[in-house]
Amino acid sequence: MKIDQQTVYKVADLARIEIAANEVDTLTVEMNKILTFMEKLNELDTTGVKPLVYMNESANVWREDVVKQEIDTVDGLKNAARHNESFFFVPKIIEK
């Protein structure tokens, strides 16, 4: 397949980008280079090669969800502006 100016304008329209008239010739050459490279990839023998979906074959590895006490209440409330012995005090933001 050969890219021409009409194809460059169509691709630009599909991509919702505006291209200047003086850029079309450069883009035509560049897009043809890309297609030439892709055609070289089609020459490779890929029989017996599985399609690659992910870079590794590991399935999702989930850790156990274990509750543990990382910091105690005293340390958690240490830098709070206002608090009692168990909870933060915050300003009311919803009014009736």
Buried (B, 14 or more C-beta within 10 A) or exposed (E): EEBEEEBBBEBBEEEEEEBEEEEBEEBBEEBBEEEEEEEEEEEEEEEEEEEEEEEEEEEEEEEEEEEEEEEEEEEEBEEEEEBEEEEEEEEEEEEE
